[in-house]
Amino acid sequence: MSTDTQAQNNADNDNKQIVNGVLDQGGAVRDGEELDTEAVSKWLREQGVNIQGEPVVTQFSGGASNWTYRLEYDNQDLILRRPPKGTKAKSAHDMVREYTVQKALKDAYPYVPNMIALCTDEAIIGADFYVMERMEGIIPRANLPKEIDLDPVQTRELCTNVIDALVELHQVDYTQYPDLVELGRGEGYCERQVTGWDKRYVKAKTPNVPSFGIVRQWLGKHTPKDSKTCIIHNDWRFDNVILDANNPTEVIGVLDWEMATLGDPLMDLGSALAYWIEEDDNIIMQQSRRQPTHLKGMMTRDEVVNYYLEKTGLEIDNWTFYEVFGLFRLAGIIQQIYYRYYNKQTKNPTFKNFWLIVHVLNAKCLKLIAQYEGEALFTTHVQPRLEERGMDKAAIEQLPAPVQKLVKSILPKGYFE
């Protein structure tokens, strides 16, 4: 073997090691979340799926909601998705919807994994589940893998590509796909979302979190008409996309479609930006960050909105509504998860302090509303007419001192007067 050939082989091996090191990997299955692989394998074979051998099973830790497992058979590399035990809102963990949307979208949207089979017989593992092919790549979680060192220009390219993939989804002609058409309920999506999340939050509320009384009523009074109707993802985040391991600024896949529906794209954008933590955001939001939007080169939230509007041609009269709704909706999602922990339906220690995040999100919503209404108008005309303020104050006073100080620093002037 020549020196040049040996050098090339060494370089190829080094590159393979780097690629393998950055690929999204599962870990040990969490206690209490074990999967009956014998039942799953038997069911897959009954569906005509060609699997050989017994699977090596690992579990992905990134999701805070649905449980995701990797099944490595001798000849197949598969992913299984199922809802958690003790689910509070079944509509938020709809495996049938997630499977159906992805199967219907596959021909129109290149970022969807190949679906293998859907199971609605809870006798198999105790819940609906579906199986799909694994897409191999990088999932950009709170921090990129240490082997991925993007400069600000590359980071901006990654950011732009992720937003472009959302824009591309919103341009899909859903009317060509009957299964997608059936997702819709017609006009009034914004109104349904506000009233729906209002009810979900109240149902999932625990004694140690704020009522969101002011926020809920303000959203109800400022709900706009739908800007348009399109297929929306409804959970758009960096850690729901897959990047090419050899070109980590390129999006090759999009995951977690269980909340996808037909709706207003601006609501999708507002919900996505609720997760968009910038480098100067407060410490609680930084600690709960799930995607690398803090990196140099990333767009700010305002830049994302402007870029999206330029690409789509849509116009906004009151962006504050979409921003506040996105934060309230995120609080509702977090509270639904925390509700399970509070009621001992899950032992996952990750959820222990989720109630603190809910307080911060409430304060952020109130601050945005005050900025929109004007501090004086908010204090003298909005607050006195809204209910449940005292309950919020009492809940805030139960917070650990550092968090209480942070929340009070975010809240609009006069909140405690």
C-alpha positions in Angstrom: 0.0 0.0 0.0 1.4 3.4 -1.0 2.0 6.2 1.5 -0.7 8.3 -0.1 -3.2 5.5 0.0 -2.4 4.8 3.7 -2.8 8.5 4.5 -6.1 8.7 2.7 -7.3 5.6 4.6 -6.3 7.2 7.9 -8.1 10.4 7.0 -11.2 8.4 6.0 -11.1 6.5 9.4 -10.7 9.8 11.3 -13.6 11.2 9.4 -15.8 8.2 10.2 -14.9 8.5 13.9 -15.9 12.2 13.9 -19.1 11.4 12.1 -19.9 8.6 14.5 -19.2 10.8 17.4 -21.7 13.5 16.4 -24.6 11.2 15.3 -27.6 11.3 17.6 -27.4 8.2 19.9 -29.8 6.7 22.3 -28.9 5.6 25.9 -30.1 3.1 28.4 -33.8 2.7 28.8 -35.1 4.7 31.8 -36.4 2.9 34.8 -40.2 2.4 34.4 -40.1 3.0 30.7 -39.0 -0.5 29.5 -40.3 -1.7 26.1 -41.7 -5.2 25.5 -39.5 -5.9 22.6 -40.7 -9.5 22.2 -44.3 -8.2 21.7 -43.1 -5.5 19.3 -41.0 -7.9 17.2 -43.9 -10.4 17.0 -46.2 -7.6 15.9 -43.8 -6.2 13.3 -43.4 -9.7 11.7 -47.2 -10.0 11.7 -47.3 -6.7 9.7 -45.0 -8.3 7.1 -41.9 -6.3 8.2 -38.7 -8.2 7.4 -36.7 -8.1 10.7 -33.9 -10.5 11.6 -32.5 -11.3 15.0 -33.3 -9.6 18.4 -33.1 -5.9 18.6 -30.6 -3.8 20.6 -32.8 -1.3 22.3 -31.8 2.2 23.4 -33.9 5.2 24.4 -33.5 8.8 23.3 -33.4 11.3 26.2 -34.0 14.5 24.3 -37.8 14.6 24.3 -39.6 15.8 27.4 -42.9 14.1 26.3 -43.3 11.1 24.0 -41.0 8.1 24.5 -38.7 7.3 21.6 -36.7 4.1 21.2 -34.2 2.8 18.7 -34.5 -0.8 17.7 -31.4 -2.1 16.0 -32.2 -5.4 14.3 -29.6 -7.4 12.3 -31.0 -6.0 9.0 -33.1 -3.0 10.1 -32.5 0.2 12.1 -35.9 1.4 13.3 -37.4 4.0 15.6 -40.5 3.4 17.8 -42.6 6.2 19.2 -45.2 5.9 21.9 -46.9 8.3 24.4 -45.8 8.4 28.0 -47.7 6.6 30.8 -50.1 8.8 32.8 -50.8 11.0 29.8 -52.8 14.1 30.8 -53.9 15.2 27.3 -54.1 12.4 24.7 -54.5 15.0 21.9 -50.9 16.1 22.6 -49.6 12.6 22.2 -51.5 11.4 19.2 -49.5 8.6 17.5 -52.1 8.1 14.8 -52.0 11.7 13.8 -48.2 11.7 13.8 -48.0 8.6 11.7 -50.7 9.7 9.3 -49.3 13.2 8.7 -45.8 11.9 8.0 -47.0 9.2 5.6 -49.2 11.7 3.7 -46.4 14.4 3.6 -43.6 12.1 2.4 -44.1 12.8 -1.3 -44.5 16.6 -0.9 -41.9 17.3 1.8 -38.5 15.7 1.6 -37.6 15.9 5.3 -40.1 13.3 6.5 -38.8 9.8 7.6 -40.2 6.6 5.9 -43.1 5.2 7.9 -43.1 1.4 8.6 -46.2 0.5 10.6 -48.8 1.9 13.0 -50.3 0.0 15.9 -53.6 1.1 17.6 -54.0 -2.1 19.6 -53.1 -1.1 23.1 -52.9 -4.8 24.1 -49.4 -5.0 22.4 -47.5 -2.6 24.7 -50.3 -0.7 26.5 -50.5 2.3 24.1 -50.7 3.3 20.5 -47.3 3.4 18.8 -45.7 3.6 15.4 -42.4 2.5 13.8 -40.4 4.3 11.2 -37.0 4.1 9.6 -34.2 5.8 11.5 -32.7 8.8 9.7 -29.0 9.0 10.6 -27.7 12.4 11.4 -27.2 15.1 14.0 -30.0 16.4 16.2 -29.0 19.9 17.4 -30.0 19.9 21.0 -29.1 22.6 23.6 -25.5 22.5 22.5 -24.0 21.2 19.3 -21.6 18.2 19.6 -18.2 19.3 20.6 -16.8 18.0 17.3 -19.0 20.5 15.4 -17.3 23.9 15.6 -19.3 26.3 13.4 -18.1 29.9 12.8 -20.7 32.7 12.9 -21.2 32.5 9.1 -21.9 28.8 9.2 -24.2 29.3 12.2 -26.2 31.8 10.3 -26.4 29.4 7.4 -27.7 26.7 9.8 -30.3 29.1 11.2 -31.5 30.2 7.8 -31.8 26.6 6.6 -33.9 25.7 9.6 -36.3 28.6 9.0 -36.4 27.9 5.3 -37.5 24.3 6.0 -40.4 25.8 8.1 -41.3 28.2 5.2 -41.1 25.2 2.8 -43.5 23.2 4.9 -46.0 26.2 5.0 -46.0 26.2 1.2 -47.0 22.6 0.8 -50.3 22.3 -1.2 -52.2 20.3 1.4 -55.3 20.2 -0.7 -53.6 17.5 -2.9 -53.5 15.0 0.1 -56.8 13.8 1.5 -55.3 12.7 4.8 -54.0 16.3 5.3 -57.2 17.9 4.3 -59.0 15.9 7.0 -56.8 17.5 9.7 -58.5 20.9 9.2 -61.5 22.3 11.0 -61.9 25.4 8.8 -61.6 29.1 9.8 -61.1 30.1 13.4 -57.8 28.3 14.1 -56.4 31.1 16.2 -59.5 31.3 18.3 -59.7 27.6 18.9 -56.0 27.5 19.9 -56.5 30.3 22.5 -59.6 28.7 24.0 -58.1 25.2 23.8 -54.9 26.1 25.6 -56.8 28.1 28.2 -58.7 25.0 29.1 -55.7 22.7 29.0 -53.7 25.0 31.3 -56.5 25.2 33.8 -56.9 21.5 33.8 -53.2 20.8 34.3 -52.7 23.6 36.9 -51.0 22.6 40.2 -51.1 24.8 43.4 -47.6 26.1 43.0 -47.9 27.8 39.6 -49.6 31.0 38.5 -53.1 31.2 37.1 -52.1 33.1 33.9 -55.4 34.9 34.5 -54.3 38.2 33.0 -52.6 36.5 30.1 -55.5 34.2 29.3 -58.0 37.1 29.3 -55.7 39.4 27.2 -55.2 36.7 24.6 -59.0 36.2 24.4 -59.5 39.9 23.8 -56.8 40.2 21.1 -57.3 37.1 19.1 -56.9 37.9 15.4 -58.5 36.3 12.4 -56.4 33.6 10.7 -53.8 35.0 8.3 -54.1 31.9 6.1 -54.5 28.1 6.4 -51.6 25.7 5.7 -50.0 22.5 7.1 -48.2 23.5 10.3 -45.8 21.5 12.4 -46.9 23.0 15.8 -43.7 22.0 17.6 -40.9 23.5 15.4 -37.6 23.4 17.2 -33.9 22.8 16.3 -34.0 19.6 18.3 -36.8 18.3 16.1 -34.7 18.5 13.0 -31.9 16.2 11.7 -28.7 17.6 10.2 -26.3 16.0 7.7 -23.4 14.7 9.7 -21.0 15.6 6.9 -22.5 19.0 6.4 -24.0 20.1 9.7 -25.7 23.2 8.4 -27.9 21.2 6.1 -31.3 20.0 7.2 -32.1 16.4 6.1 -35.1 15.5 8.4 -37.9 16.8 10.6 -39.3 14.8 13.5 -42.1 14.9 16.1 -45.2 15.5 14.0 -47.9 14.5 16.6 -49.2 18.0 16.9 -49.2 18.8 13.2 -52.4 20.2 11.8 -53.9 22.7 9.4 -53.7 26.1 10.9 -52.3 29.6 10.9 -48.5 29.7 10.0 -48.0 32.8 12.2 -49.2 30.7 15.2 -46.6 28.1 14.2 -43.9 30.8 14.0 -44.9 32.3 17.4 -44.9 28.9 19.0 -41.4 28.1 17.5 -40.0 31.4 18.8 -41.1 30.6 22.4 -38.2 28.1 22.4 -35.8 30.6 20.9 -33.4 31.5 23.7 -31.0 34.3 22.9 -27.6 34.7 24.6 -28.8 37.7 26.7 -32.0 36.0 28.0 -32.4 35.4 31.7 -30.7 32.5 33.6 -33.8 30.4 34.0 -34.5 30.4 30.3 -30.8 29.7 29.6 -30.9 26.7 31.9 -34.0 25.4 30.1 -32.6 26.0 26.6 -33.1 23.1 24.3 -31.5 24.4 21.1 -28.3 26.2 20.2 -30.0 29.6 19.3 -27.6 31.3 21.7 -24.6 30.9 19.3 -22.9 33.8 17.6 -24.4 34.1 14.2 -27.9 33.0 15.1 -30.8 35.4 14.2 -32.5 37.1 17.0 -36.2 36.5 17.5 -37.0 39.8 15.8 -34.7 38.9 12.8 -36.5 35.6 12.4 -39.9 37.3 12.2 -38.6 39.8 9.7 -36.9 37.1 7.6 -40.0 34.9 7.7 -42.3 37.7 6.6 -40.0 38.7 3.8 -39.9 35.1 2.5 -43.6 34.5 2.7 -45.1 37.9 2.0 -47.4 37.7 5.1 -48.2 40.8 7.1 -48.7 41.2 10.9 -50.7 43.8 12.7 -50.0 42.7 16.2 -47.0 40.4 16.6 -47.3 40.7 20.4 -50.3 38.4 20.3 -48.4 35.6 18.5 -45.4 36.0 20.8 -47.5 36.0 24.0 -49.5 33.0 22.7 -46.4 31.1 22.0 -45.1 31.6 25.5 -48.4 30.8 27.1 -48.7 27.6 25.0 -45.2 26.6 26.0 -46.2 27.1 29.6 -49.2 24.9 29.0 -47.0 22.2 27.5 -44.5 22.4 30.4 -47.3 22.4 32.9 -48.9 19.3 31.4 -45.5 17.5 31.8 -45.0 18.8 35.3 -48.5 17.7 36.2 -47.5 14.1 35.6 -44.4 14.6 37.8 -46.4 16.4 40.5 -48.9 13.6 40.6 -46.2 10.9 40.6 -47.2 9.6 37.2 -43.5 9.8 36.1 -40.2 9.6 38.0 -38.1 11.5 35.5 -36.1 14.0 37.6 -35.8 16.3 34.6 -39.3 17.5 35.3 -38.8 18.4 39.0 -38.3 22.1 38.5 -40.5 22.7 35.5 -42.9 24.7 37.7 -40.2 27.4 38.0 -40.1 27.8 34.3 -43.9 28.3 34.2 -43.5 31.3 36.6 -40.9 32.9 34.4 -43.0 32.4 31.2 -46.0 34.1 33.0 -43.8 37.1 33.9 -42.5 37.3 30.3 -46.0 37.3 29.0 -47.1 40.1 31.4 -44.1 42.2 30.4 -44.9 41.9 26.7 -48.5 42.8 27.3 -47.4 45.8 29.3 -45.1 46.9 26.5 -47.9 46.5 24.0 -50.5 48.3 26.1 -48.2 50.9 27.6 -47.0 50.6 31.3 -49.5 53.2 32.6 -52.5 51.9 30.6 -51.6 48.3 31.7 -51.4 49.3 35.4 -54.4 51.5 35.6 -56.9 50.0 33.2 -55.9 46.4 32.4 -54.9 44.9 35.7 -57.8 46.1 37.9 -60.4 44.5 35.6 -58.7 41.1 35.4 -59.3 38.3 37.9 -57.0 35.9 39.9 -54.2 38.4 40.4 -53.9 37.7 44.1 -53.4 33.9 43.4 -50.5 34.8 41.1 -48.9 36.9 43.8 -49.2 34.2 46.4 -47.7 31.7 44.1 -44.8 33.9 43.3 -44.0 34.4 47.0 -43.5 30.6 47.3 -40.7 30.6 44.8 -37.0 30.1 45.9 -35.5 33.5 46.6 -33.3 33.8 43.4 -36.2 32.8 41.1 -38.6 35.1 43.0 -36.2 38.0 42.5 -35.9 37.2 38.7 -39.6 37.0 38.2 -40.2 40.3 40.0 -37.5 41.9 37.8 -39.4 40.8 34.7 -42.9 41.7 35.8 -44.3 45.1 34.7 -44.1 48.1 37.0 -46.9 48.2 39.5 -47.8 44.5 39.4 -47.6 44.2 43.2 -49.1 47.6 44.0 
